Structure formats: C-alpha cells, structure tokens
Amino acid sequence: MARFLLRAHDENVELKAQRLLATLHVEDIRIIRDETVAEAWLDDLDAGRTIHGGLAEIEQYLRRVAKG
C-alpha cells in the first residue's frame, strides 16, 4: 500500500517521477496522472484537505530515502 500519492499534471512528469522512484527503489509512493491537479488542489484547499500539515513528514521521509 502506498504511503504517499503524487499527482502529476502530465505524462512527462509522471514518467520522470516513476523513473526516479524506480532508481531509488522506492515502492511506497504511488504516482497518478491528473490533468486537473491544479483544480483539485483548490478543491482540497476549500475543503480543508490540504497536505500542508504533512509537508514536514514528507520532507523527513525523502531525506531518509536520499541517504539510502
């Protein structure tokens, strides 16, 4: 099961993200393409479902992944 979800706004970003995660052997981040990501972010903001509260957790996670 994915710990984080990354929404990419186009195929190029989606493929680059998938290659990066595969290179780092990261398996608990799911990447999906969502051309409406900007609108979805605004909808989430209005509904109070933003990820801002979790950014520190994501940063710590990515630092651990980068260290190996």
C-alpha positions in Angstrom: 0.0 0.0 0.0 1.3 3.5 -0.9 2.2 5.8 1.9 2.2 8.9 -0.3 0.3 9.8 -3.5 1.9 12.1 -6.1 -0.4 13.6 -8.7 1.4 14.5 -11.9 -0.1 17.0 -14.3 1.2 15.4 -17.5 2.7 12.2 -18.8 6.2 13.6 -18.9 6.2 14.4 -15.2 4.5 11.1 -14.4 7.2 9.1 -16.3 10.1 11.1 -14.8 8.7 10.5 -11.3 8.3 6.8 -11.9 11.9 6.5 -13.2 13.2 8.4 -10.2 11.3 6.2 -7.7 12.4 3.1 -9.5 16.0 4.2 -9.5 15.8 4.9 -5.7 13.9 1.6 -5.2 11.1 3.5 -3.6 7.9 1.4 -3.6 5.6 3.2 -1.2 4.8 6.3 -3.3 2.1 6.0 -5.9 2.1 8.2 -8.9 -1.0 9.0 -10.9 -1.6 11.4 -13.8 -4.2 14.0 -13.1 -4.5 16.9 -15.6 -6.9 18.6 -13.1 -4.3 18.7 -10.3 -4.5 22.5 -10.1 -8.2 22.5 -9.8 -8.2 19.5 -7.4 -5.7 21.3 -5.2 -8.0 24.3 -4.9 -11.0 22.0 -4.2 -8.9 20.3 -1.4 -7.9 23.7 0.0 -11.6 24.8 0.1 -12.5 21.6 1.8 -9.6 21.8 4.3 -7.9 18.7 3.0 -4.5 20.2 2.1 -1.2 18.4 2.7 0.5 21.4 4.3 0.3 19.8 7.7 2.2 16.8 6.4 5.0 18.5 4.5 7.5 18.1 7.3 6.7 14.3 7.4 7.2 14.1 3.6 10.5 16.1 3.8 11.8 13.8 6.5 10.8 10.7 4.5 12.5 11.9 1.4 15.7 12.8 3.3 15.8 9.2 4.6 15.3 7.9 1.1 18.0 10.1 -0.3 20.5 9.0 2.4 19.9 5.3 1.5 
